[in-house]
C-alpha cells in the first residue's frame, strides 16, 4: 500500500494587489500561504506518507525570488522520507529561466520536465508516477500523443495541471472520458481552485488556502491511499482562513444598533474572528436610519477578523408624502395601485419598494 497527499495551486509569493483588503491584511495573507505550505509538508512527515504530489502553480513567477525558491527547497528537503513530485503550471512555468532550474533539489524531490509526459519509477513502492510541466502561461498541447500506456502490474499515478471542464480552454484542456480510460489508479489534478472529486480516482485538490471572495467554501488537500488497485481518497479541510459571504435581512423596524447586532449574529464569535467576511444587507430600512457602510465597518472591526459590508437595502419611503408630491405622474399612479393590494404582505410590500426605487432613480436620471 502507498499513502499520499495531493496539493497544488498554493501560489506562494502572491502579493494580493487586486483584493479589497488593505496592505497589512494582504501581507499577513501572503505569509499565511507560506505557513500552510509548511504545514502540508509537516503533515506529510508526521503521517509518514510515501508521496507528496504538487499539481502546479506552487508559486507566482511574477513575484518569486531566488531567496523564495531556496526557501521552498529547504522546506521540501525536511520531508526526506517522502517522495515529492512537482509539475509546473501556468503561474510557475518551467522554461529556461525558471527559478525551478536555479537551485539543486534534494534527492526526495522530482520536478517533471516540460518537453513531454514522462514517467518516474519507484520500484520499492511498485509505483510509477507520470507528470508533465508547462513551459508557458498558456498550453493547448496534446500531451498524450506519444503515451504508450501504463504497466498494469504496478500502481500508476498521473499528475497534471489542466482544465477538465472546458475543452476550448487555453489552460491545457483535458478530456475526462479519455484520461479516465487510461487506467491510472489516481489522477492528481491542479488548476481549478475549488476542490472537486471528479471520480473515486480523479480529483482537483483545489487551492489549500482560498485567495479571495471568489473562492468561498472549504479549502484543503486530498489525502489518499492505494492498495491492489483499490484507491481511497478524501478531501481534508486544511486552510487557516475562509472567505465567507453572508446575506443579512433587515426591515424597517430595526434601528442602527439593531442592524449592527444583526450583522454580528451572522456567525458565531469563533468563526467571525478567524475568517474574511463579506456581508450584504438586504431588505427595507427605515428612512430615518442612516446606513453608512464605512461607519458600519468601523464599528464592527473588533467583532470580525475582516469584514466588508454591502448595502443593498431599500428605503422605507414616506408613501403619503410621495403620493401627494407625485399625484399626477407614474409614481403616484403606482403607489395608488399598490395600496389596493395587501401591503401587509411582505412580497407585495417588497415589490412596492423595489418599484419605487426604480422609478425614483429613473426620475433623478431624467
N, C-alpha and C positions, 0 to 999 in steps of 0.2 A: 504493500500500500504506500502511496505517496500523499503527502499533505502539502497544500499550497495556499498562498494569499495572492489575490489578484487586485491590483490597484492601477491607477493611471490618472491622467488629467489633473495632476497636482498644481501645475502652473506656478512652480516656485519662482520667486522674483517678481511676480505681478505687482505693479505699482498702484492699482486701483484708482487710476486717474479719471475714469469715466463713471464713477459711482456717486451717489448722493451724500454719503457720509464724509466727514471732514478729514483733513490730513492726518490728525492724530489717530483716528479710528482706522484709517487706511494703512498707516504704518503698523499699527497693532495687528491688523488682519494679515498683513504681509508676513509678520513674524509668526503668526499662528499657523500659516501654511507650512513653514519650516518645522514647527513643533509637531504638527500632525504627521509629517513625513517621518520624523524621528520616532514617533510613537508606533507607526506602522512597522518600521524596521525592528524596533524593540519587541513588538508583539511576535514578529517572525522568529526572533531569537528565543523568546520565552516559551512559545508554543512548539519550538523545535520543528518548524515546517521545513520541508525539503526544498521548496521553490517559492520565490517571490517574483511574480510577473508584474512588470510595469509597462502598461499598454499605451505608451506615447504621451506627449505633452507633459513630460516630467518638469520642464521649466519653460520660462518665457525667454526665448533667444534675444529678444529686443533689449531686455534689461539685465540679462545674466552676465556675470563677470568671471574672470579666472578664479578669483577667491571663492565665488559661489560654487563653481564646478568642483573645486578641490574639497569644499565642504561636503558636497554630495558624495564624492569618492570616499571620504573618511567615514561618513555615516554608514555607507553600504559595507565598507570593509569590516565594520564591527560584527556584521552578520556572517562571520567567516564559515559557519557550518551550514548556511543556507545558500543555495544557488540563486543568484539574482539575474533575471533575464530581462533586457530592456529593448524595446523598439522605439524609434523616434517617430513623432507625429508632425503635424503641420506647424506647431508652435516651437518645436525644438528639432528642426530637420537636420539630418546627418549629411551635410555637404562638406566640401574640402576644408572650409574654415571653421567648421563646427567646434564648439568648446568640448564636445564629446571626444574629439581627437587630440586635445591638448594634454590631457592627463593620462597617467598609466593606472589602469584599473586593477584592483586586487583580483586574485585568482578566482574568487567566487562570483565575479561579475562577467556576464556575457552581453555584449552590445551587438545586435544583429545589423548587418550592413544594408546599404540602400541600393544594391545592384539587383538583387532578386530575392525571392523567398529561399531561405536556407535552413538547414537542419543542424541542431546541436544535439549530440547523443550523450546520454548519461547511462552507460552500461550497468553500473552498480545499482541503478534505480529501475533498470529495464524501461527507460523512458527516452523518447525523442521529443524535442521541443522545436517547433518551426516558428520563424519570425521574419519580419521584413520592416525596414525603417524607411521613412520618407527622406527625400533629399531636397524638397522644395515645399512651398506653402500650399500648393495645390497638387492633386495627384489623381489621374484617371487611368493608371496602368492596369493591365491585366496581369496581376502578379502570379496567377495560377497557370499561365501559358505553358511553362515548361515543368509543371509539377507532375511527378511520376507516381504519386500516391503514397500511402503510408505502409509501414510494416505492421501488419495486424497482430503480430505476436508481441508487440510492445505497447506501452502506454504512449499515446500520441496527443500532443497539445499544440495548438496554434495561437500565437499572439499577434494581433493585428490592430492597427489604428485606422478605422474607416467607418463608412456610413451604410448601415444595413437597411435604412428606412427610405432612402431616396436614390433610385437608380440613375438619376441625372446629376447627382451630387459631384461637385469638383473635389470632394474630400474622400477619395478612394471608395467609390460605390461598391457595395458587396451584395451578391445575390444570396439571400438566406437559404433558399432551397438548394442551391449548388454547394455552398460550403457545408451545409448540414449533411449532405450525402457523401462527403469525402471520408467520413468515418472517424473523425477526431474524437477523442474521449472528452476533450474540453476545448472550447474556443474562447479565449480571453480578449474581449473587445475594448477598445478605447475610442474616444472622440465625443460621444454623447455624454453630457454631464449629469443627466438624470439616470440613476441606476435602473437597468432593465434586465430581468432574467427572461431571455428570449425563449429558451427551452431548457430542459434539465442539463444540457451540455453546452449551452451558448449564453453568454451574459456580457452586458456592459456593466463595469464596476461603478461608473459614474465618477464624478469628482469627489474625493474624500472630504473636502471642505467646499461648501457652496460659495460662489463668488459674488452673487448679487441677488436682487429680488426676483430675477428670472429663474432662480434655482431654489424654489421652495421645496419643502418636504425633507425627508430623511436623506442623509448622505453618509457614505461609509466605504466599506471594502467588501470584496467577496472572499469568503473562506471556503475551502473545499478539500475533498479527498477523492482518490480514485483507487479502486481495488478490483482487479479482474473484470475490467470493462464496466464496473459499477461506479458511476460518478455521482457524488453528492456535493451540492453547493448551497451556500446560504449567504444571504446579504446580512452584513453586520454593521449597524449604525456606528459611526466612529468619529463624526465631526465634533469639534469643540463647540461650534455655534450653528444655529439655523437661521434662515431668513423666513420670517413668518408674516403672512398677510391676514388681517382681521377686518371684518366689517362690524361696526358698532351702530346699532339702530337707536335713534333718539326721536323724541316727539316734543310737541310744543309745551308740554307740562314741565319740562326739565329746565332748570336754571344752569348757570355757568358751572357751579360747583358739582351739580348733579352730572353734568356731561363729563367733567374730569373723572369722577368716580366710575362712570360707565366705562370709560377708556381703561382705567386701572383694572376693572373687573373682566377685561377681555381675556385674561390668562392668570395663572397662579403666579405668586411672587417669585418663586424659584426659577420659573421659565422667563419671566419678564427681565430678570436681572442678568440673564445669560445670552439672550439672543437679539437679533435685529428684527424690529417690528415696523410694519407699515400699516397704519390704522386708517381706514376710510370711514368717515362719518356719513351716514345716510339717514333720511327721514326729514321731518319737519322741525324747524327751530323757531322758538318764539321770536317775534320781530324785535323785541327789546333786549335779546341776548346777543352780544357781540362775539361771534366765533372768530377769533384771530388766531390763525394757525401757528404763528410764531410764538404768541403768548402761551397757547396750549402746550406746545412742545417744550417750552422753557419750564413750565410748571411741572411737567411730567418727567423731566430729566433724571430725577432721583429715583423714579419708580421703574425705569427701563434702562437696560444696557445701551440701547439705541432705539429711538422712535421717530418716525415720520408721521405726520397727521395730514390727511387729505380731507378737505371739506367739500362734501358732495350733497350737502343738505339744501332744503328748500325753505324759504322764509314763510312763516305763518302770516299770511297777508291780512291786512285790515280790509275785510271783504266789503263792509258797509262803505268805507271811505273810497275804496277803488270803484265800487259800483256807482257811487254818487259822482265821482270825477270823470267816469267814462260811460255815462248812461247812454250816449248816442253813438258809441263805436263798438267794435267787435269784443273788446274786453268786457264792457258792461253786458252785452248780449250773452257772452259766455258764462259770466257769473250768474246771471238770472236763470239761464238754462240749467246750470249745475245745482242751483239752490232747489230746483224742483225735484232733484233726486235726494237720496238719503245721505246727507253729509256726515252722519254719524258712522256710516260705513267707511272703514279705513281705505278700501280700494277706491271708492268714489272721491273721498277727500284727497287722497294722493293724486288722483287724476286731475282734480281741480288745481292743485298747487303746481303740478308739472305743466299743465296747460297755461297757467298764469305766468310761470317762469318763462316759457317760450314766447308768449305774447308780449310780455313786458320787455324782454330783451330785444324782440323784433321792433318794438316801438322805439326803443332807445337807438337801435341801429338806423332807423329811418331818420 
